[in-house]
Amino acid sequence: MNAVRAYWLSETAAVLDISGDTGVESQRRIWSLADQFRARAGVREVVPGMNNLTVEMDPAALQFDNLLDVLQAGWGASNAAPAASRRIEIPVHYGGPDGIDLDEVARHTGLSREQVITLHSAGEYTVYFLGFLPGFAYLGGMDQRLTTPRRSEPRLSVPAGSVAIGGEQTGIYPSVSPGGWHLIGRTSLTLFDPARDHPSLLMPGDTVRFMRVEERHD
C-alpha cells in the first residue's frame, strides 16, 4: 500500500504526496481529487503532478487550517474510475535530423533502430500530468524495454515538437527549450498555443498514440 503524507509548501499551499510506483490507478485518484478541490470555495489553484497534488488556497479564505487533514481524507475517499478522456494520435517522423538520439537509444537498449520505432509507436500512452513547460505532457505506459536514462549533459535547445525518451517515460517538447531527454523523432503538431481556447493539446487522462510517418510535415 502506498504511504500518503500531506505537508505545507507555503502559508497558503499544501502538497499531498503519495509514495510508491507511479501508475495510472494512482494518477486517476489524483485527477479525481483535483476535480473535487477545484469545486471547493476558497481554492485558488490545483496542480496535479506525478504522485502528488498541490492545492493553493486564497489568502482571503476564512478557514483552511485543516487543509492537510482534508487532503488526506480526500485521498482516502477518492477513486480510480476512468475519467472522461480523449484519444489523440500524434504523427511522428522518427530518426534522421528529427530524432538524432535514435541510435543512442537503440545502443543502450540493445534493440535495432526499427525495433525502437516499432515498440514506441505500438504503445498506448496516458497523460499523467503537465509540467516542466506549458503543454509538456508526461506520458505513462511506455514499453520498459525502451527505458533509457536521461542525457548526462542536457542540450541548450531542443526543437518544438521533439518526441523524446527520458528514463521510463516518453514525452513531446511543446516549444523550443533546453532538455535532457533523448530525441527519437518529431511531430508537426502544435502542442501548446496560448491563442487557443484550450492552449494545451494534451490534458491529464488523455490517451495518446504515436503514428509513424515516412516524410516530414513541416
C-alpha positions as CSV (number, residue, x, y, z in Angstrom):
1,M,0.0,0.0,0.0
2,N,1.3,3.5,-0.9
3,A,2.2,5.8,2.0
4,V,0.5,9.1,1.9
5,R,1.6,12.3,3.6
6,A,0.5,16.0,3.4
7,Y,2.7,19.0,4.2
8,W,2.7,22.7,3.8
9,L,4.5,24.1,0.8
10,S,3.9,27.7,1.9
11,E,1.5,29.6,4.2
12,T,-1.3,29.1,1.7
13,A,-0.3,26.0,-0.3
14,A,-0.2,22.3,0.7
15,V,1.0,19.2,-1.1
16,L,-0.4,15.6,-0.9
17,D,2.5,13.2,-1.7
18,I,1.9,9.5,-2.5
19,S,5.0,7.3,-2.3
20,G,5.5,4.2,-4.4
21,D,5.5,3.4,-8.0
22,T,3.7,5.7,-10.4
23,G,0.7,4.1,-12.2
24,V,-2.4,5.1,-13.9
25,E,-4.6,4.0,-11.0
26,S,-2.8,6.3,-8.6
27,Q,-2.9,9.2,-11.2
28,R,-6.7,8.7,-11.7
29,R,-7.2,9.1,-8.0
30,I,-5.2,12.3,-8.1
31,W,-7.2,13.6,-11.0
32,S,-10.4,12.8,-9.2
33,L,-9.2,14.6,-6.1
34,A,-8.1,17.5,-8.1
35,D,-11.5,17.9,-9.6
36,Q,-13.0,17.9,-6.1
37,F,-10.8,20.7,-4.9
38,R,-11.4,22.8,-8.0
39,A,-15.0,22.8,-7.0
40,R,-14.3,24.0,-3.4
41,A,-14.7,27.5,-2.3
42,G,-11.5,29.3,-1.3
43,V,-9.3,27.3,-3.6
44,R,-7.1,29.4,-5.9
45,E,-5.2,26.8,-7.8
46,V,-5.0,23.0,-8.1
47,V,-1.9,21.4,-9.7
48,P,-1.9,17.6,-10.1
49,G,1.6,16.1,-10.5
50,M,3.3,12.8,-10.6
51,N,2.2,11.0,-7.5
52,N,1.3,14.3,-5.9
53,L,-1.3,17.1,-5.7
54,T,-0.7,20.7,-4.8
55,V,-3.5,22.9,-3.6
56,E,-3.2,26.6,-3.1
57,M,-5.8,28.5,-1.1
58,D,-7.0,32.0,-1.5
59,P,-5.4,34.0,1.4
60,A,-8.8,35.6,1.9
61,A,-10.4,32.2,2.7
62,L,-11.6,32.2,6.2
63,Q,-10.8,28.6,7.2
64,F,-8.2,26.4,5.7
65,D,-6.1,25.4,8.8
66,N,-7.3,21.9,8.4
67,L,-6.3,21.6,4.7
68,L,-3.7,18.8,5.4
69,D,-6.4,16.7,7.1
70,V,-8.9,17.5,4.2
71,L,-6.3,16.4,1.6
72,Q,-5.6,13.1,3.4
73,A,-9.3,12.4,3.9
74,G,-9.9,13.2,0.3
75,W,-7.3,10.8,-0.9
76,G,-8.9,8.0,1.2
77,A,-12.3,8.8,-0.4
78,S,-11.1,9.3,-4.0
79,N,-11.5,6.5,-6.6
80,A,-9.6,5.4,-9.7
81,A,-12.6,5.3,-12.0
82,P,-11.5,6.2,-15.6
83,A,-12.3,9.9,-16.2
84,A,-13.7,11.2,-19.5
85,S,-10.7,11.4,-21.8
86,R,-9.8,11.9,-25.5
87,R,-7.8,9.7,-27.8
88,I,-5.2,11.7,-29.7
89,E,-3.0,10.5,-32.5
90,I,0.4,12.2,-32.9
91,P,2.1,11.8,-36.3
92,V,5.9,11.3,-35.8
93,H,8.8,11.3,-38.2
94,Y,11.3,9.1,-36.4
95,G,15.1,9.3,-36.8
96,G,17.2,11.5,-39.1
97,P,17.6,15.1,-38.1
98,D,14.3,14.9,-36.2
99,G,15.5,12.0,-34.0
100,I,19.2,12.5,-33.5
101,D,19.3,10.2,-30.5
102,L,17.5,7.2,-32.0
103,D,20.8,5.4,-32.5
104,E,21.8,6.1,-28.9
105,V,18.5,4.7,-27.6
106,A,19.0,1.6,-29.8
107,R,22.5,1.1,-28.5
108,H,21.5,1.5,-24.8
109,T,18.6,-0.9,-25.1
110,G,20.2,-3.5,-27.3
111,L,17.5,-3.0,-29.9
112,S,17.7,-2.1,-33.5
113,R,16.5,1.3,-34.7
114,E,13.5,-0.4,-36.3
115,Q,12.6,-2.2,-33.1
116,V,12.8,1.1,-31.1
117,I,10.4,2.7,-33.6
118,T,8.1,-0.2,-33.6
119,L,7.8,-0.5,-29.9
120,H,7.4,3.2,-29.3
121,S,4.7,3.6,-32.0
122,A,2.9,0.5,-30.8
123,G,2.3,1.8,-27.3
124,E,-0.9,3.3,-25.9
125,Y,0.1,6.1,-23.5
126,T,-1.7,8.0,-20.8
127,V,-1.1,11.7,-20.0
128,Y,-0.1,11.6,-16.3
129,F,0.3,15.3,-15.8
130,L,1.6,18.5,-17.4
131,G,4.8,20.1,-16.2
132,F,8.3,21.5,-16.9
133,L,6.9,23.7,-19.8
134,P,3.3,24.8,-20.6
135,G,1.8,21.9,-22.6
136,F,4.6,19.4,-21.8
137,A,2.8,16.1,-21.1
138,Y,4.5,13.3,-19.2
139,L,3.2,10.1,-20.7
140,G,3.0,6.8,-18.9
141,G,2.7,3.4,-20.4
142,M,6.0,3.1,-22.4
143,D,7.4,-0.3,-23.0
144,Q,10.0,-0.9,-20.4
145,R,12.4,-2.2,-23.0
146,L,12.8,1.4,-24.2
147,T,13.9,2.7,-20.8
148,T,16.9,5.0,-21.4
149,P,18.5,7.3,-18.8
150,R,18.4,11.0,-19.5
151,R,21.4,12.5,-21.1
152,S,24.3,13.4,-18.8
153,E,24.5,16.8,-20.4
154,P,21.2,18.4,-21.4
155,R,21.0,20.3,-24.7
156,L,20.6,24.0,-24.6
157,S,18.0,24.0,-27.3
158,V,15.5,21.2,-28.3
159,P,13.2,21.9,-31.2
160,A,9.5,22.2,-30.6
161,G,7.6,19.0,-31.4
162,S,10.5,16.7,-30.5
163,V,9.4,13.3,-29.3
164,A,11.8,12.0,-26.6
165,I,12.5,9.3,-24.0
166,G,13.7,10.1,-20.5
167,G,14.0,7.2,-18.2
168,E,10.8,5.2,-18.1
169,Q,8.7,7.9,-19.8
170,T,8.2,9.5,-23.2
171,G,7.0,13.0,-23.9
172,I,6.9,15.8,-26.5
173,Y,8.6,19.1,-26.2
174,P,5.9,21.7,-26.9
175,S,8.3,24.6,-27.5
176,V,12.0,25.3,-28.1
177,S,13.7,24.8,-24.8
178,P,16.7,23.2,-23.0
179,G,16.2,19.5,-22.4
180,G,18.0,16.3,-21.3
181,W,15.8,13.6,-22.8
182,H,16.8,11.5,-25.8
183,L,15.3,12.7,-29.1
184,I,13.9,9.9,-31.3
185,G,11.5,11.8,-33.6
186,R,9.4,14.9,-34.1
187,T,5.8,15.8,-34.8
188,S,4.4,18.8,-36.8
189,L,1.5,19.3,-34.4
190,T,1.4,22.3,-32.2
191,L,1.3,21.1,-28.6
192,F,0.7,24.5,-26.9
193,D,-0.9,27.6,-28.4
194,P,-1.9,30.3,-25.9
195,A,-4.3,31.7,-28.5
196,R,-6.5,28.6,-28.5
197,D,-9.5,28.2,-26.2
198,H,-7.7,25.2,-24.7
199,P,-3.9,26.1,-25.1
200,S,-2.6,22.6,-24.4
201,L,-3.3,19.9,-27.0
202,L,-2.9,17.2,-24.4
203,M,-4.5,17.1,-20.9
204,P,-4.2,14.7,-18.0
205,G,-6.1,11.5,-18.6
206,D,-5.9,11.7,-22.4
207,T,-4.9,8.6,-24.3
208,V,-2.1,9.1,-26.9
209,R,-0.9,7.0,-29.8
210,F,2.2,7.8,-31.9
211,M,1.6,7.3,-35.7
212,R,4.8,6.8,-37.7
213,V,5.0,8.9,-40.9
214,E,7.7,8.5,-43.5
215,E,8.0,12.1,-44.5
216,R,8.4,15.3,-42.6
217,H,5.3,17.5,-42.4
218,D,6.9,21.0,-41.7
